[in-house]
Structures are given as C-alpha cells and as structure tokens.
Amino acid sequence: MFPTQKVKSLVGKFIQVEMKGEQNILVGKLESVDDYMNLLLSETSEYRDGEKIRTLGSVVLRGNNIILIQPFKE
C-alpha cells in the first residue's frame, strides 16, 4: 500500500502529526488529504510532553513539513 493510500484510510479518524522544527505534537480529526500529503484537520489540539497546550480548531498542514503521521491512541 502506498503511503498516501494508508493516510487516506485514516480520514474521519483522529491522528497525531509531528512537524519539522516543532517540539509540539498536533492531534486532530483528519478531514482530507491530497496527493502531496497536505492535511486538513478539524478539532485540532496542540500537545507538549503529553499535556494539552491549546485548542486550534481547523488546521491545514503542508505535506513537506510533516515528519510523522500516526493514529491517535488516547
């Protein structure tokens, strides 16, 4: 399975995303993904060391700044 197909299978589920140059992790519901791995997240929150820092709401993430995408397990 190609990486984009794997990520597309997560649409509608909560995921966590690690970004380049950031210490914080974003957790949100994956609304859509395109072929460039750009992500649209809703209900997004920002976490540091397992603690919630702030709520961001809807966020668009550029694919070439993403290091890691994985399902979120509470």
Backbone bond lengths (Angstrom), bond angles and torsions (degrees), N, CA, C in turn:
res aa  C-N    CA-C-N  psi(-1)  N-CA   C-N-CA  omega(-1)  CA-C   N-CA-C  phi
1 M - - - 1.455 - - 1.534 108.42 -
2 F 1.330 116.38 134.51 1.455 121.43 178.34 1.530 109.87 -73.08
3 P 1.335 117.27 152.15 1.472 119.67 -178.65 1.527 113.34 -57.08
4 T 1.337 118.27 -39.97 1.471 118.96 -179.38 1.530 110.94 -65.08
5 Q 1.334 117.29 -35.99 1.467 119.97 178.11 1.523 111.00 -67.06
6 K 1.323 116.66 -38.15 1.464 120.96 178.15 1.522 110.14 -63.85
7 V 1.323 117.23 -44.82 1.466 120.79 179.44 1.526 109.88 -66.46
8 K 1.325 118.03 -40.37 1.465 120.58 178.27 1.527 111.86 -61.59
9 S 1.335 117.49 -27.69 1.466 120.47 177.61 1.531 111.46 -70.68
10 L 1.335 117.65 -13.77 1.463 122.19 179.71 1.529 113.12 -92.60
11 V 1.333 118.12 -0.51 1.468 121.27 179.46 1.525 109.11 -58.81
12 G 1.330 115.12 132.14 1.462 121.03 -178.64 1.521 113.03 92.98
13 K 1.323 117.89 -4.77 1.466 122.55 -179.59 1.521 109.53 -114.07
14 F 1.327 115.86 161.38 1.458 121.10 177.22 1.524 109.63 -82.19
15 I 1.332 115.24 134.74 1.460 121.71 179.62 1.520 109.13 -130.25
16 Q 1.332 115.22 162.50 1.461 119.21 170.84 1.514 107.99 -118.69
17 V 1.333 115.12 142.57 1.457 122.07 -172.99 1.522 108.91 -129.47
18 E 1.334 115.67 132.50 1.456 121.87 174.79 1.522 107.12 -107.75
19 M 1.339 115.86 131.48 1.459 121.70 -175.88 1.530 110.94 -109.00
20 K 1.330 116.64 154.28 1.467 122.24 176.03 1.527 110.09 -59.17
21 G 1.322 116.65 136.57 1.454 121.35 173.70 1.511 115.59 69.71
22 E 1.313 118.47 10.52 1.464 122.13 -178.98 1.521 110.38 -117.25
23 Q 1.320 116.37 140.52 1.462 121.13 175.36 1.516 110.98 -88.49
24 N 1.327 116.63 -21.59 1.453 121.51 -176.04 1.525 111.20 -87.48
25 I 1.318 115.02 155.72 1.461 122.26 177.97 1.522 107.64 -112.33
26 L 1.316 116.57 137.49 1.459 121.93 177.20 1.521 109.10 -98.96
27 V 1.322 116.17 135.83 1.464 122.34 177.01 1.517 107.12 -125.93
28 G 1.335 115.93 127.61 1.456 119.72 179.39 1.510 111.61 -164.06
29 K 1.315 114.66 171.68 1.465 121.54 178.98 1.519 108.34 -85.43
30 L 1.321 117.14 122.56 1.460 122.24 -179.22 1.527 109.46 -73.87
31 E 1.326 115.70 115.72 1.461 121.39 179.89 1.524 111.53 -92.95
32 S 1.339 117.05 -40.12 1.468 119.64 178.72 1.518 110.44 -160.58
33 V 1.337 115.19 161.09 1.460 123.43 178.33 1.523 107.15 -146.24
34 D 1.346 116.99 144.76 1.457 119.97 177.37 1.522 110.44 -113.18
35 D 1.335 116.46 -175.53 1.463 121.51 -176.26 1.523 113.11 -67.45
36 Y 1.339 117.67 -18.26 1.466 121.53 178.53 1.528 111.52 -92.88
37 M 1.329 117.22 5.45 1.460 125.61 179.93 1.543 112.01 68.78
38 N 1.357 116.25 22.84 1.458 119.95 170.55 1.526 107.00 -71.19
39 L 1.324 116.61 137.64 1.458 120.93 -174.66 1.520 111.12 -118.79
40 L 1.328 115.77 144.08 1.450 122.40 169.54 1.518 106.50 -114.02
41 L 1.347 116.06 117.94 1.458 122.05 179.08 1.517 109.61 -113.72
42 S 1.320 116.42 142.89 1.461 121.22 172.09 1.528 107.73 -117.91
43 E 1.321 116.29 165.68 1.475 122.14 -179.50 1.529 110.85 51.50
44 T 1.323 116.47 41.56 1.465 122.26 -173.89 1.516 111.78 -83.35
45 S 1.336 114.79 139.00 1.459 122.33 175.30 1.519 108.64 -130.12
46 E 1.330 115.26 155.04 1.452 121.81 -179.41 1.534 108.58 -110.09
47 Y 1.335 116.68 130.85 1.458 122.32 -177.43 1.523 110.65 -122.55
48 R 1.339 115.54 145.75 1.467 121.89 172.32 1.525 106.94 -136.38
49 D 1.315 116.10 126.00 1.471 122.69 -179.49 1.524 111.67 53.86
50 G 1.326 116.82 38.53 1.460 121.95 177.37 1.513 115.06 79.94
51 E 1.321 118.62 -1.19 1.461 121.97 179.78 1.525 110.77 -108.33
52 K 1.319 115.34 135.96 1.464 120.59 179.68 1.523 109.94 -71.39
53 I 1.341 115.41 127.47 1.464 121.01 -179.78 1.522 110.63 -94.50
54 R 1.340 115.65 -49.50 1.469 119.49 -178.28 1.522 110.38 -159.61
55 T 1.334 114.46 163.13 1.456 122.36 176.15 1.519 107.96 -101.79
56 L 1.338 116.40 132.13 1.461 121.09 -176.48 1.529 113.24 -107.75
57 G 1.315 118.69 -24.39 1.460 120.97 -177.27 1.515 111.34 83.62
58 S 1.338 117.78 -131.39 1.467 122.39 179.75 1.528 110.18 -85.38
59 V 1.332 115.92 134.67 1.460 121.92 -175.95 1.525 109.41 -138.85
60 V 1.341 116.48 140.24 1.461 122.17 171.65 1.525 107.24 -109.04
61 L 1.337 117.06 126.55 1.456 122.11 -179.56 1.522 109.71 -113.58
62 R 1.307 116.43 131.66 1.459 120.99 179.45 1.531 109.92 -79.18
63 G 1.307 115.93 131.92 1.456 122.41 -173.14 1.510 115.69 -57.68
64 N 1.346 118.53 -37.37 1.465 118.59 -175.94 1.529 112.65 -78.49
65 N 1.338 118.53 -0.03 1.461 122.04 174.66 1.525 112.52 -103.64
66 I 1.327 116.63 2.29 1.455 121.17 -177.10 1.527 109.79 -94.09
67 I 1.331 115.36 131.15 1.459 121.39 176.82 1.523 111.12 -97.33
68 L 1.344 116.93 -43.77 1.458 121.37 -172.16 1.510 110.89 -143.20
69 I 1.333 115.99 135.96 1.469 122.92 172.72 1.515 106.85 -128.07
70 Q 1.330 116.07 128.26 1.461 118.63 176.28 1.518 110.48 -150.70
71 P 1.333 116.88 155.31 1.471 119.47 177.63 1.516 109.56 -59.52
72 F 1.327 116.34 145.80 1.463 121.17 -179.74 1.505 109.55 -91.16
73 K 1.319 115.47 126.37 1.465 121.70 176.01 1.512 107.65 -116.09
74 E 1.322 115.43 117.10 1.472 120.12 -177.81 1.498 111.92 -72.33
